[in-house]
Amino acid sequence: MTDNKTEKALRTVEGRVVSNKMDKTVTVLVERQVKHALYGKYIRRSTKLHAHDAENACKEGDIVRVKEIAPLSKTKNWSVVEIVSRAAE
């Protein structure tokens, strides 16, 4: 018998806010380093995510932690958990 109360651990990632022009939404740039398959050099790869920011608290340049959620719109399926560090004024 399987237990239906166990749920999948949702992913959390950290990134930098690059746009807060939308209402209750921020664009977060998440960078990661991957090793080149042939040459072995580490390459910087990035992904832009749209994240829900209910209080419009995030400013451009802030480092934020976002978690995966059920889709809120066509492109938005992440939510801001916390602001790790504020951008320098």
N, C-alpha and C positions, 0 to 999 in steps of 0.2 A: 504494500500500500504506500502510495507516495504522499508526502506532506505538502499541501498547497500553500502553507504559510511561509515557506522559504522563497525569498525573491532574489533576483539577480542583483549583484552589486553594481550600481551605476557608476560609469566612468567619471572621474573628475580630472580636469587639466588646468594648468595655469597659462595665462597669456596676457598680452598687452592690448588695451583698448585703443583702437585706431580710429573709431568713429562713434560719436554719440548723437548724431543728428536726428535719428529717428525717435519717436515717442515710445518710451518703455523698452527700447531695444538698443543694444550696443553691438558693434562688430569687434570681435576679439581675434587677434593674430596669435596663433599658437605655433611656436617654432620647435622643431626637433632635429636631432642630428642622426643621420643614417650613414652607415659605412658603405662606400662604393663597392659593388660586387667584385670588380676586377682589380681596381687599383688600391683598395683598402683605405683611401682617404675619407675622412668624415666630411659629409656635405650637409649644409643647413637646408632643411626643407620647412615650409610653412603652410599653414591652413588658416583660412578665415572662417570664423563661426559667428552666426548671429545668436545672441544670448538675450534672454528676458531680464530686464532691469526694472522691476516694478516701481521703485522710488525715484528713478532717474538720478541715482546717486553717483554713477560713474562719470569720470571726465576722461578726455583723451590723454593717453600716456599712463594711466593707472595700470598696475599689475593686479589682475583679478583671478579668482579661482571659479571655474564654472563646472556645473554637473549636467549630465545628460538627463533629459526629461521627455515625456510624451510630447509629440509635435503640437506646437501652439499655432503655427501657420505653415505656409509652404516651405520656408527656409529656416524657421526658428524651432530648434529642438534642444536648446541648452538654456540653462538658467544661472545667473550670477549667485554664487554662494556667499562669497566675501571679497572685500577689497583687501588684497594682501599689502600693497603699498601705494601711496598716492604719488601722482606725478609732481615733479619739482615745479614750483610756481615761477 
